[in-house]
Amino acid sequence: MTQKKGLREQFKTNTKFESEGVDFVISDTEKIRIRRHGGTNSVKIAQAQAKFSKPYIGRIKSQEMTQSDITKIVAKVFVECSVIGWEGITEENGTPMEFNFDNAVKLMCELPDLLNTLMVYAENMENFKDAPEVDNSELGNS
């Protein structure tokens, strides 16, 4: 008979990993450090959603939002709240891409499946327990 994990074993996260981030490993040379998108960062996320949605209020109310608008808002919120930095990320031509807010938003809008993958990872509490670095190089290849 297998023994089930206890309450704290199942649900307790490492708040240091939530706030300081964990590495999402893409390849041997590329990784993105992300904070948990939720948990101890929930207030910051709500504030960022309000901030980045504000310029679109009229379009939201009139239901004239485009997919591009929505992706841009989501990317800005995610980058501001959850993306801390990266290593080895390059432009399409192979030149190193400096980590900053604008470049990160640009990358997430250019690669919305990357944005979605990182968000799913950042929202999963399992990734913010006591295993700070996980190799995700096989993710997204389906």
Sequence and secondary structure as in RCSB ss.txt:
>XXXX:A:sequence
MTQKKGLREQFKTNTKFESEGVDFVISDTEKIRIRRHGGTNSVKIAQAQAKFSKPYIGRIKSQEMTQSDITKIVA
KVFVECSVIGWEGITEENGTPMEFNFDNAVKLMCELPDLLNTLMVYAENMENFKDAPEVDNSELGNS
>XXXX:A:secstr
      HHHHH   HHHHHH EEEE SSS EEEE  SSGGGHHHHHHHHHHHHGGGHHHHHTT   HHHHHHHHH
HHHHHHHEEEEES B TTS B   SHHHHHHHHHH HHHHHHHHHHHH GGGGSS  EEE TTTT  
